[in-house]
Amino acid sequence: MGDWTLPIGSLGEEVVAQLCELLDTAGRGWRKLAEVAGAEKRFKCSEEELEMCSLKVLEPLGSPTQSLLQLLAERECTLWYLRGCLLRMGHTRAFQVLSGAVHNVIRITVQPESQVVAEGTRVSLSCWATGPSGLTYQWFCGKQEVPGATAPELLVDTAALPGLPQWFICRVSCGAAFAFSRWAHIQVKRSHSPESGSGYCPNMVGLQILQQPRPCCLAEGDPLVLECRAQGNPPPQYQWFRNRRPVEGARDPRLQVQLVTTAERGTYSCRVFNLFHELWSQEVDVEIGPRLFASGAPWQDGVGGRYRWWHRPIAVLGAVANTSLFTDSPEPGSSDQLYATDKVALLLGNMHYMHHKHLRAPMVDVHALGALLQQLDFKVVSLLDLRRDEMQMAVDEFLLLLDKGVYGLLYYAGHGYENFGTSFMVPIDAPGSYTSAHCLCVQHVLQRMQQRRTGLNIFLLDMCRKRNLNDDVVPQVGALEVTANIVFGYATCADAEAYELSQDELSNGVFVTFLKRWLLEDEKITVLLDKVAEDMGTLELTRGRQALELRSNLSERRALTDPICSSGRAESSARNLQWAKAHVLPESRQLRFDCGVTVQLGFAAEFSNIMIIYTRVLAAPGHIAECVARLTDLPEELDVDLKCINRESPEELGSPLVPTWSVTCPSCCLYSRLCGLQRLRQELTFTVCLQLRYRGGADFVEEQQVVSVGRPLISKLNLSPRDPSTAPASGGSGSPLSASPPDSWGNSPDVNLSPEVPGSHGV
C-alpha cells in the first residue's frame, strides 16, 4: 500500500510527464483540476497564476499541467488531495496513473540525523524506507560511495575522519527508481575543545526523555501541538500513538495538527527509540470540545459533508465539487461586500548588518508571511538585506503598484527605533551611530501611500521601538490626511524591544509566530490583530517585555480576505506587468560542450532578490571517466560568498529555507546561491567551467562556456543606483549577505530570546 500523505513534489519525472499528457487538454484538463483543487482556499489559484500556466503552451517544452502542479506543490498539497480532485473530475486514466505511481514510490521513513561527536566516538546513522519489495541501500560520504555500506544502518568510526565536517547521504533504490535521504552532517570535536563539554553528550549510550508531552483541552479549529524531546546516542527516533495506535507519519519530536476536530480527541503517547534502547513518554489526554461561534457564523450543512466558517472550507473527498461557503464570483453591486481593486504587499527583512548585531528571524518571517499573503491573492515582493538607497527605491517601486482602491501592505523586520512617535527602519549599511538621515521614515511612506488613494494601508512593523539617543532631531513629518483606512500593527509597545525566538534556524520572531496563526482569518484586520495580541500575551517568555500595539482609524470592515474587483483593465494590466517583471526566473537550459557532454542549468527563487542556480551533467560520452560543471566569473557587484557557490548539497548553502525549493531540484547537482540581485547593473553573465577526465588519463582538462541569463527577478527594476556616491557612507565594505552554516548541530532545543535592538547581544 502506498503512502498518500507524501507531497506532490515527491512524484517522479515520468509520472508528471504522463499526467501532463493526459491533462494538457481543453476538456477535463488542467483548468478543471485547478477549479476542483481551489475548493480548499489555500490551493485556489489566482487569475494571474492561471494565465501564467496557460502561457506555458507557447514554450517548446512547456506544460500548463506541470506549472499548475508546481503551484500546488509549493502550497504543500498532498497526493491524497490530488487523488480526490481527480476522482471528483471523473478522470479515471489520470487517477490510475497516480495510483500506480504511489504504490511504487520509495518513501524515506527514518532520516539520518546530523550530530556533533567527540573524537574517537563510533556514530550510528539510520535510514529506513518503505516501497516496493527488493529495496537496496547505498551510503555516500560526499560524492563517494562508502564501500560495503549497503544496509539501513551505517556505523562511522570518527577516528578515521579528517578534521573537517563530513556529509553523509543514503540512496534507496529498486530497479530504476530511487530516492535519497537528507544529508547528515557529522562534526568531530576534539577532546580538548571547550565546546565538547557542553550541549550534546556524545559518549552517552543510553536514552533519556528530556521533555514530556502535556495534556491539553482545545476547541475545534484550534492548533494541537504535543512535544516530546529526548537525547541519546545513536540519536533517538520518534513515533506518536493515539489511543495506543500509531499515528501515520508522526515521526518527529513535535506532533502538530493545524485545525483539530473531535476526531483527534484521545490519549496520546510517544515511543522513543534508537538502535539499542526504547522508552515511552507519559500518556496525556487531549480533550476537544465544540467551538462557540458568534452570531452570523454558524455551522452550515454542505453537500456530502459539513463545512465550518473558517479561514478555508474543509473539503470532503468524494463530495460534490465546488461546495463552499465562499462566493466564487461576488456581485460587484453588493452593498454589504467590500472590495479591493488589487492587493499588493512589500515585505522587507534586514538580517546581516554591517555595523550592528545580526538577526536570524527576518528571513523566516518574510518567507512565512509571503506564502500566506499569496494565498490571499496579494502580489508579494519579498526582499532581504537592503542598503539605504535600495530600501528607498524598493518603496518607490512598491508605490507604483498602488492605485485607487488597492490594499497596500508593508511588513518590515529588522533593527528600528522610534523618536517622538515617528518610526524609522534601519538599513544594513547604517553606520554605528546612525540617525534619521541614514534610515527610512515609516510615516513618510504612509504619506506617499495616501497620495495613491489606496483602499487600505497596513503597516506591520516587527522591530524595536526604543529611543535612539544618537538622534536628537525632532522629525518633521507633517499632517496626514484623514482617510480612515490606516492600520499600524507594532510588534511591541513604544520604548520597548521586539524579540526573536532563538530555538532553531527556522524559528520565527515572536510577532510572526502568532500572526501567521490568524492571518488567513476572514475578519476585519483590526479584529485579527486583536486576536494576535491576545495570543502573544500568553507567552511567558515575553510577558512584561513585549506586547503588540495596534493603532488604527479604520472605519469600515475591511479584511485581508476581501475579494478583488478591478476598476479598470488598463491599470490592472500595467500593475500586473510591473509586478511580474520582478518575478521572472531564467528558463532552464542545456549547454552542449565540444567534448560531447551536456550540462543542464536550472534556477529557483528563495526571495525576489535571492536566486539558486544548480548545474548537473545530463549526458557524457563513454570515453569520459568523470566530469563536473562549476560556475565561475560571477559579477563583482553581487559580492558573491564563495561558501555558497558550487556546493554538493543544498544544505551546504547555509540557508534554513532549503526545503522550500530543493524538492523541485534534481539530485546529483552543484548548487549556488546568489544574494543581492538588486545590485545587478547589467545582465547576469557567468562562466560554466566543465572539468573532465578521460578514461585511462590522470589529469583533468577544462572546457568553458560564457552564459548570459538576462536580468532575473528584482534586478529588472534597477533598484541599485548607477552612481555609488549617491549612497550614504557605510563605513565599511564587503558583502553583508554571507550565510554561514549553524555553529552547532545537535544542541538541545532550549528556547532563548534575542532582542532585535542594536548593540544588544543577549541570548
Summary of the structure (lengths in Angstrom):
residues: 763
radius of gyration: 26.8
end to end distance: 47.4
largest distance: 80.7
contacts: 2405
relative contact order: 0.09
helix: 24%
strand: 28%
